[in-house]
């Protein structure tokens, strides 16, 4: 998480965004282990000190750089069936992965080698997305569209797990994938 500095000049948000974009590109192209703060600083046309004013370490920078791909604030909509909202969520997730699936495969490998990074990724990336899905599923249950006995956590694991498995196997997504996945699960 970005450090909050209250002393000195305010942080230049343009530079912050440049660093985030550069770091994201490098992490996805080369993998977490291969990227150095020196390289990020060099390609961002800044100093390591400027980076460390914003992030305590490379792990924090990686997690914040992933927020470039954060889902929009999704809340259950009363004008759209829960199944359609789940399909929309899966399609959004696919749109984030499709431009660079290799980057996500690198990330999965890096997460397995670094427990601290794995924990932070889970807290900052997976948990918020799971909360969105939980809200949509609960809306579907409360509206009577979805069955009340659904195991919400297992359903979420099935959605995310299927996405990650396809990424790891280099299997492409087609337009029908999200519909087929949600119909099969529900």
Number of C-alpha atoms within 10 A of each C-alpha: 16 16 11 11 11 8 6 6 7 9 14 9 9 9 15 16 14 17 24 23 17 18 27 24 16 20 24 20 17 14 20 24 14 11 16 14 17 13 16 25 19 14 15 20 12 15 15 15 11 15 23 15 14 18 18 13 14 19 18 17 21 23 22 21 21 18 13 13 15 16 15 9 7 15 14 19 12 10 6 10 16 24 18 15 19 23 19 15 21 20 19 16 18 20 13 15 19 14 9 14 19 18 21 20 20 18 21 17 14 18 18 11 11 13 11 12 19 17 13 17 20 15 13 16 18 13 12 14 20 17 15 19 25 18 16 23 26 19 19 23 16 12 14 11 14 17 14 14 7 13 10 16 12 11 17 19 12 15 19 16 13 13 20 16 12 13 22 16 9 12 11 11 16 9 9 10 16 23 16 11 17 17 13 8 10 10
